[in-house]
Structure formats: C-alpha cells, structure tokens
C-alpha cells in the first residue's frame, strides 16, 4: 500500500475509532477522558492497570470495549489461593466420576479475545503475576504441551485499594509492564451522577451492554492499524529533543533544573523512566495525534498522556515513597515547568 493510500486508510480508521468511542459512551457516561485513554491504549497495543474504587464502572467499561470491538471478553478474579494453573486449566469431575482437565476460558477464546480483565490483581500471588507478565509481554502462554497465541489481546487489571490483608503488592517490574495506569473515579458531572443513580437503564448491566453497537471497530484490524499509526505519525527534531529533555528531567531532576518545595530532588529518584517507558510515551502520543486528525506530533500530545504513561514507571527512594504517588506526579509537573516547550 503506497503512502497516499495509507493516509486515506488512516483517516477512515480514525472515523471508525471515534465511532468506537461513541458506542462505549452509551454505557459509560461522564468518563470521556477514561474512554479516550482506553482508546489510545487499544490502538497502541498496550496493557492497562485501572485505578479506581469499587463500583465506579470498570467492568462496564471493559465489557463495552469488548462488545464495540466485536470480540469476546474474559475475566478472572484474583484470590489469595489462586495458582497459575487456575488461569490456564478448568478442572472438574466428569459424568463418569473421574477428574477432568479442560482448557480455561482464556485458552478457549485465544483467537477471538481482545479484552482480558484480571480483577483485583494484587490478591493473587507473585507466581500468578509471573504468568500474567508473560501473557502481556509475549501474548502467548504454554499449556497442554503447546504454545497458545493471543494475537489481539489487551490485558486490563485493577487493584483492591481498600483492603490490605491477603494482598500482594505489584513489584516495580510488574507495574512497568503496564502501558498506562488510568485513574477512574465516579463522574464529577452532576447530570451523569443523577442518571447513574436514578435511571434504571444503568442498573441492569446486561441490558446496558446490549445498547453498545457490536463491532464498531473490528478487533482483528487493530494490529495493522496500530503499525500504520506508528509509521505515519511523524515527529520533528525539535519535538524529539523536547521528549529527551523531559526524560533527563525525570532521571536527573537536579541537573535539569527541576525543583520541588521541601524535597531534595537529587536523592528523589531511585530508578525507572527507562527507554521502554519513553518508547511507550511516544507510542501513546502518536495515537493521540492520530485521534486528533494529525499526522505529526506536538508537545500537547506528549504532555496530555505523560502522567498516565510515566508516573508508575518512576520509583523514588523509600523516604520519599511515604508521601505516596503524589510526589511522582509533582515531579512530572515540575519537569514540564523546567523544560522549555518548542
């Protein structure tokens, strides 16, 4: 396909991607940014950790995404006694009274599964996390003496942020494998809140999901679309220098002129902000530019998704970690302030 045809297809695909967003917003109201960030992750082929309280609509969002893509949806619940085999195998007693082992729902749907939701990932043991990381990194797992491939898969997970008993915190390397961490809270819009509480349409999830148009964007096309976006959304030399300076401001904030009140920035950052993280930032920025009908990057594309892509990849020294994730977000904003926009 030549350059002109690629650009025409990208324009057509963009209209369908916006229609895809519109279908999701039939079921997920008052969350335009969450929907947009999820769309960016889908078309950047990234995995997502959704941060939100109980009952804010995470499952509704992901089931809507799956339906709008025309694919299947699979979900597992993290538990303290879960083992890796529980994700891959289904064990039961057959009619003849003998034990049986069959492929799990995840394996059975491998070829038609665009969305896999791991609910309360921090309730599962590190052994389970290891299997999930392979699934995320390679889109494949080994079971029944063969390798099962998941060509269209995006993994979504959330954490139990309320209870701390019988939970296993995700290590830094595991969090870094997630393309974005997307916060999801109850909508701030008063009309959206009223509808969620009083409109019966939002009280029956099965009926609600049915209002989402099926296959607004065919999930089987996404790998090709994702490759085309990354090839054809270009970056200028000035924009590339800007991103590299932001990187420097995260890795060595003191030398980059970054300052934070009451914080010794020279001892703040312990690790993270790796080349993989910056590559993810650029991938996400290119998808954002495409959704905004541009074939070139501007600084706002980078800044708009910077926190969600980068904050969970920056690891601070333990003395600063006591302040929570807010210190990292403050560092990101201070990096913006210290880095001239081209």
Secondary structure, DSSP 8 states (H G I E B T S, - for coil): --HHHHHHHHHHHHHHHHHHHHHHHHHS-S-HHHHHHHHHHHHHT--EEEEE-TTSSHHHHHHHHHHHHT-EEEEEE--TT--HHHHHEEEEE-TTS-EEEEE-HHHHTGGGEEEEEEETGGGS-HHHHHHHHHHHHHSEEEETTEEEE-TT-EEEEE---S--TT-----HHHHHTSSEEEEE-----HHHHHHHHH-GGGT-HHHHHHTS-TTSS-GGGHHHHHHHHHHHSB--HHHHHHHHHHHHHHHSTTTTT--BTTB-GGGTEEEE--HHHHHHHHHHHHHHHHHTT-SB--HHHHHHHHHHHHGGGEEE-HHHHTTTTHHHHHHHHHHHHHS---
